[in-house]
């Protein structure tokens, strides 16, 4: 399974949706994921890929990690996984 598919599966699970219902241009807000759900998603992603996401839950706008859409989250995870290998 690709990084993209794995991230979408984690986000879909958090949103209680099917992965096919998650579009790349969706925001987490579109999917009904609140700030707590976002933090849980980040933890799940970190565990899934054994990476550390540079995400500041208190100041998400000041984070180096772009959470503005599913697409940007996937791009960020792909970059972190590549940097780690």
N, C-alpha and C positions, 0 to 999 in steps of 0.2 A: 504494500500500500504506500502511495506517495506521501510526502510531507503534507501536501495540500489536502489530500483525502483524510489524513489522520487529524489535522487541525479542524477541518470541517466537521468530522465526526465528534470531536470534543465539544465544539461550539454547539452543534445540533443537540447533543445530549444535555448540555446546560440549558438550552432554550426549550427542551422537551419537544423537539421537532425531528422530522426525518432529515438525514443529510441532504436529500434531494430538494428539501424546502429552503436550504441555505444558499443564497446567491452571493457571489464574490463582492458585489457592490453593496450588500446589506451592511448597515451599521449594527453594532450589538444592540443598540436601542431599538432598531427596526425589529429585531428578533425577540425583544422583550427581556433582554439580559440587563439586569441592574448592576450597580457597582459591586455588590457582594458576589453576584454571578460572574462578573468580570474577574474578580480576584480568584474565585474558585477555578475559572477557566485557565487563568495564568498558571496556577499551581498544577493543574492537570497537564497542561502543555509542558511545563518544566519537568514533570515526572516522566511523561511519555518520551521526551527527547533527551532527557538527562542534560538539560541546559539550565542556565540561569538567565531569566528574562529581566533586563534592566528597566523594571517598571516601578514607578513610584505611585502607589495607590492613592496617596494623599494629594499628589500633584501630577495627575496624568498628563496635563498639557506640557509639563516641563520634562517629561520623560523622553529618552532617545528612542523609545519604542512606540511606533505609530499604531494606535488602536482605532483609527478612524473608520476602518471598514474591514470586512473579512479578508479582502485582498491584501491590505497593508499588513494585517497580522500575519498572514501566510508568508509574505515577503520577508518580514522581520524574523520569523522562525527559520526560514530557509537560510538567511544570512547568518544567524547565530549557529545553526547546525554546521554550516560550511566553515565558519571561523574555528569551531571546536575540533573539527577533524584534521 
